[in-house]
Amino acid sequence: MEISRRRFLATVGAGVTLGGAGCAGDDGATTGAGSAPGSSTGTSAASTATDQNDRPEPPTADSRLHLDFEIGTLEENIVSGGVRKDGIPAIDDPTFADTPPDGLAADDPVFGLVRDGEVKAYPQYILVHHEIVNDTIAGDAVAVTYCPLTGTAQGFERGPVEFGVSGRLVNSNLTMYDRGTDSWWPQMLATAITGPLTGESLQEFRVTWTTWDRWSRTYPETRILTEDTGFQRRYGVDPYGQYNEKRGYYSSTRTLFEPLHDDSRAHPKAVVIGTRTETGALAFDKETLLRQRVLTGRIDDTLYVAVADTALATGYVYANPESLSVTASDDGYTIDGTAYDADSLPLDRTLSFDAMWFAWAGFYPESAYVN
């Protein structure tokens, strides 16, 4: 069901106006809204083309991720999210602390990242107002991204460029743009659908959706993003509802925008752990995985196994082409008589992330769903 986002926010935003809401940032100005990638105001086409030749690019993957839709179809389904370009401001100069902000409860969601011994956490209640953090970890330039409308937290290598919020959506999903080429990247697809890099896929990394209590107990050395973002926002007030306990948009069957494809196999806001490769996509029901600990599915003829990480209440997906037996045990998971932790099975791990079912099925209607 599609309804006005302004109307929805009025009903669930606890008095928050569009100017302070995550996906609904400053929509008072229209400069840049709806402009085609690579276009500019007051600049000749010739000079724009010349400038673009010298623009830096984000690092891209060696091969493109699978898409269930043609790129032209995805481009045709770009819609306005009700805000101008950069009306939702990315955090470009993040600050971190060793202790959590006062507004963070133990069971509140955070998005965790570990690289080369450096550990960081990004609270959902802050990112709902920004959606993108252009950060550096272990010396690497990265972007940690979050879309509240699709419940997706994902990480991307950004190289010499930063990412911003375009103000546009595809299948309700955050559409990022890179500030080098102005190509547009739906977050979940990680593939450009407009601009000079159309058809290229970004280099991704795992971001773990968990709670602050679970993350800080597993990684007591973690540092956490603070509210010192350089912007005035009503942090702690989520315009879409709340995750702890779930209410508002996050639990409703309603969506603010029409999905690319309707699929009734699960509640629209049920959380799946999805993975996609060069050849296809696959989704595991998260609640079922955490309960049963091991689930299997297929992309084409290749078997995949998902295992639960009970400490972080998350899961990992591995390709298992040899159909090895993976069983849950007190010590983790057993393969050929040897025990392994959930995140270190001797199989090829594929990148996976949490998503709302309606969004996953919208982008990947051919995806198998394991529950």
Buried (B, 14 or more C-beta within 10 A) or exposed (E): EEEEBBEBBBEBBEEBBBBBBBBBBBBEEBEBBBBEBBEBEEEEEEEEEEEBEEBEBBBBBEEBBBBBBEBEEBBEBBBBBBBBBBBBBBBBEBEBEEEBBEEBBEEBBBBBBBBEEBBBBBBBBBBBBBBBBBBEBEEBBBBBBBBBBBBBBBBBBBBEBBBBBBBBBBBBBBBBBBBBBBBBBBBBBBBBBBBBBBEBBBBBBBBBBBBBBBBBEBBEEBBBBBBEBEBEBBBBBBBBBBBBEEBBBBBBEBBBBBBBBEBEEBEBBBBBBBBBBEEBBBBBBBEBBBEBBBBBBEBEEBBBBBBBBBBBBBBBBBBBEEEBEBEBEEEBBBBEEEEBEBBEBEBEBBBBBBBBBBBBBBBBBEBBBBB
